[in-house]
Amino acid sequence: MKRIALFFFIIATLVVSVIFTSCNREDEAKDVYVAGNRFSGQDWVATLWKNGAAQTLSNSSSGAYSVYVSGSDVYVAGYESNGFYNVAALWKNGAIQSLTDGTKQANAYSIFVAGSDVYVAGYEYETNPQLISIAKLWKNGVVQNLTDGRYNAEATSVCVSGGNVYVAGWEYNGERLVAKLWKNGKAQNLSDGTYNAKANSVHIAGNDVYVAGAEGNNKNYNVATVWKNGVAQRFSLGNSDGNATSVYVSDGNLYVAGYEVNRVPVAKFWKNGIPKNLTDGTLYGYAQSICASDTIVYVAGYEVNDNSVAKLWKNGIFQNLSDVNDNAAVYSVFVGE
C-alpha cells in the first residue's frame, strides 16, 4: 500500500493538472458533482460522485479528471484504457465518447461547455520523429493541436468567455518546462524559462484572466503561483514545495486551492491570499479543485497514508467520499444550478 501512497504523491506533484475547476453559484439545495478515480481491486476506474453517491463510469482501467454540468447534462473528461494505451475520452450522462483512436497514449484533463459546444483540453503522444506529447484542444470532438510536436507539452485546463477560448498548460523548451496560456490557439508564455513552471487551471472573471500553477525558485522549490493577466503572484512561501492546482473568482474574491509541504504536503486553500489549512499535516493532503460563493467554499481532493481517501471539504469541514479502507482520489468539483 505504500506504493499507492507514493503513486499519488508523484501524480499530485507532476501532473496535477488534471485539474480544471468549474463552479456555479450555489445554495444548500443544489447538487454537488465530484470527479475522480477509485481502485476496484484490480484497476483504477473513473468515478463520478453526485451528492456523495458514487457512479462508476467504466469497467476498464480509467480515470476522471474534470466534471461540468450544463442544464440536465453531466459531462466528465478523462481517459479509458484499451489494454495498450490510454484513450482520451469524455462521458456525457454516463455514455463514453473516445476523442483519440487508441493507437497512442492520450488523456483529457479538463472540460468546459459553452452553449452547444463542448471543449476538452488534454494531450496525445505522436511520433515526430520521436515520441512527443502534444497539447490538444477538442471542440465537439474535432481536435486542434496547440503545440507543434517539437517538445513535450500538455493542455491542462480550458475555459470559454466572451467567445474566446483560453487553455492553460505547459511546454518544454529544450531545457525547462514553461507555463503557458493559449488564447484562441495563440500561445503566451507565463514563465520565462529560468525555472520549471506549469499552469494547472484557468478562470476568467470579467476582463481578468487568472491562471494557477507552480514555478520553481532559486531554492529549488516549486512555489504556488497565480498569474493574473500574465503577472505572477506567489501564494506559498517558497521555503518548501507548493502548488496552486485550481483558481476561482466569486464576488470579487480570489480563491485558490493547492498544497504546501510542511514535512508532508498539506491541503489548503487561499482566499485573497490568506491561507487556510484543510489537513493537519499528519497525512499527505492534496486540494485539487475549488469553487465558492459568498458563504460556501467547496474543495475537492484527497488525503493519503496507506490508502488514499477522496474528500470534499465544505467551508473547511470534510466529507469522506470513499471508505478509509479503500483507495480513491478526486480532482474536480462542480455545483449544479
N, C-alpha and C positions, 0 to 999 in steps of 0.2 A: 504493500500500500504506500510505502514511502516513495516508490517510483511514480505513483499517481500524483502525489503532492508536488514532486519535482516537475512533472509534466505541466501542471497548471502554473507553477512559478515561471517556467520558460514561456508558456503561452502568454501570460499576463505581461511579461517583460518585453517580449519581442514582437508579439502580434497585436495585441490589444485592439487593436484596430477594429478590430472586429466590430468596433462599436460605433454606431450612429444612434443618437437618441432622438426619439420623436415623442411629443407630448402635446396634448391639448389642455385647455383649462378644464379643471375637474372639480367635482364635489363628491360627497360621500356615496352618491347613488351610481357613479359611473364605473364602468368595467375597466379593470387593470389587466393588461396583457404583458407577459414577460416571455422572451425567447431565450433558449439556451440548449444545453445538452444534458442527457442523463446516461449513466453507464448501465447497460442492460444485463451485465454479467459476462457478455462477450464483446460488445462494441459500444461506443458512444453513439447515441441516437438523438436526432433533432427533436426538440420538445417545445411545445407552447403551453404556457400556463395562463388560464383565464380565471381571475379572482382566486388564485391559489390552486385550482384544479388542473392537473397535467393532462395534456393530449399528446400522444406520440405521433410524429409526422411521418416517420419512415420505419421500415422493418430492416433497413440496411445500416451499415456504418454511415453516420451522417452528422451534421451539425447545423444549428440555427443561430444566427448572429444578429439579426435585426427584425423587428416587427413594426408594421404600420397598419393602421385601421382607417379605411375610407368608407363612410356610410356603413353598410352591413357587411362589407368585405374585409377579410383579415388576410394580410399579406405577410409572408415570412421569407427572408433571404438566408441562404446558407449553401450547403453542399450535400450531395449524396454520393457515396462510393459505388462504382460499378464493378468493384472487385479488383480493378487495376489502378484506376485514377479517381480522384475526387471530381465530380461534375458540379459546376456552379449551377445553382437551382433556386427557384422561388416556388413557394406554395401559396395558392390562393384558396382560401377556405378549405385547406387540407389537401387539395389536389396539386400535385407537383408538376412543374414545368422545367425542363432542362434548358439551360442557357448556353451550355457548351456541348460538344459532340462526344465527349468521353474519351478522346484519343490523347489528351494531355491533362496534366494536373491543373485544377482551377478551383476558385472559391468566390462566393458572393458574400460581401461583408455588410452591405447597407442597402436599404430600400426606402424609396420615397414615392408617394403617389400625388400627382397634381392633375386634378380633373380626371380625364380618362387615360392619362399617360402614367406608366409605371417605369420608374428609373431604378436601376440596380448598379451598384459600384462593386468592383472586385478586381480579380486578376486571372490571367491564364498564362501558362507556360507555352512558349513557342521556340522553335529551333531556328536561329538566325545569326550565324550558323550553329552556335552553341545554345544550350537550353537557357532561356531567359524568361523571367516573369514580366508580363506586360500589363500595365494598369489599364483597366477597361471599364466602360460605361455601357450598359444595355438600356435602351429605351424601347419599351414594348417588345423586347426580345431581340431587337436589332443592335448589333454591337458596334461600338466606336472605340478604337484604340486611342488612348491618351498619351502613350509613350511609343517611341519608335523601335524598341527592342534592342537598343544599343547596350543598355544597362538594366538591371533588375529594378522593378517598380511595382507598387500596389496602390490601388484606389480603395480607401477605407471608409469613406463617408460621402453621402450625396444629399443635397438639399436644393429645392427649387423655390425661387422667389422672384416675383415681378417678371416672369418669363425667362429669367436667367437660371442656368443650371450650374451649381457650384459643386465641385468634387474635391475632397481633401485626400491626401495620401503622402507618398514619399517616392523618391527615385535615387538610386545610387549614381554618383557622378564619376566613378572610377577610383575614388579614394574614400568617400564617406556617404552616408545617407543624408539626403536633403529633404526637408519638409516642403510639401507642395500644395498649392491650391490651383485648380483648373476652373476657369470661368468660361463657360460655353466652349470648352475644349482648349482654351489658351492658358498656358502654364504660367504661374507666378511662383518664384522661389520665396519661401517664408524664412528660410535659414540660409546662411552664406557659405556653408560647407566647411567652416572652421571646425565644427564638432558634428558628430552624428545627430540627426534630428528626424522625427517622424510626426506627421499630422494624423490624428485619430478621429476627429469629429468636427463637423462644420455646422454652424447655425446662423441664420440670418434674422436680424431684428431691425426693422426699418431699413435704413440705408447702411447699417453696420454689418460687417461680416466677421464672425468670430470663429476661430479655429483652435481646437485644443490638441495638445500633443506633448512632446518632450524634446528637449535639446540638451546636449552634453555641455559641460563646463570645464574649466581648467583644473578642476579637482578630480576629473574622470568620473563624475556622477551625472546622471540624467536629471534634469530639472523640469518639473511640471510647468508647462508654459501655455499661455493663451495668446494668440495673435489676434488683435483687433485691428481690422483694416491694414493688416500687414505689420503692425507694430507689436513687438513681443512684450508680454508682462509675465514675470516669474511668480509662480504660486508656491512652490516648495522652496525650502531654504538653500538647497544646493550643497548641503553637507552630507547628504546620503542620497540614494536614488529616489526619484519621484516620477510620477507620470500623471498627466491630465488626459483622461480617457473619453470624457464627454462634456459638452458645453450646452447650456440652455439659458435663454433670457426670458424673464417674465416680469411684467410691470416695472421695467427699468432695473430689475435686479439680475445680476450675473451669477449663475450657478455653474459650478464646475465639479465634476466627480473625478476621482482618481485614487491614488495611493501614494504613500511616502514611507520609506523604510526607516523604522526605529527599532533596530535589532532584527525585526521581521517587517514585511510590508503591512501597513495599517490602512485599512479602507477609510476614506474620508471624502467630504465634500467641502467646497469653499462657497460661501455666499458673499459676494462683493469683496473677495479676497480674504475673508475671515474663515479660518479652517474649523471644521467640526469632525472629530474622530467618530467613526461608526463602529470600529472594532477596538479592542483594548490592547492589542499587541501580544496577546497570549498565543494566538494562531495567525497564520498568514491570511491577510484580508485584502480583498480587491473590490473596489467600487468601479463598475463598468459603464453605467448609464444613469442619467438623471433627467427628471422633469419636475416642474414646480408650478404652483400658483401662489397667491398671496399667503395662504396658510398651510399648504400641504406640499411637502417635498418628498418625491419618490426616488429612491436609488436602488438599482439592481446590481447584484454582484455575487460574491461567494467568499467563503472562509474555508481554509484548508488546514487539516492536520494529517492524520492518516487517510481521512476521507475528505472530499470536497462537498460542502453543503451550500446549495443555492439559497440565496437570501434576497428578500425585498425589505428595504427599510422605508418606513413611512414616518416622516418627522423624527427620524433617528431611532425609532422603535422597530426592531427587526421581526420579520416573519420568516420562518424556515419554509422554503418551497419543496425541499426534499428531506428525507429522513436522514438523521445524522449517521446512520449506518450504511447509507447508500452513497453514491458519488454523482454529483450534478454541479453545473455551473450555469449562470445566466449572464447575458451580455446586453440586453436591450429591454427597455420598459416603454410602454405606450399606454396612455389613458384615453379611453374611448369617449365619444360625445354623449 
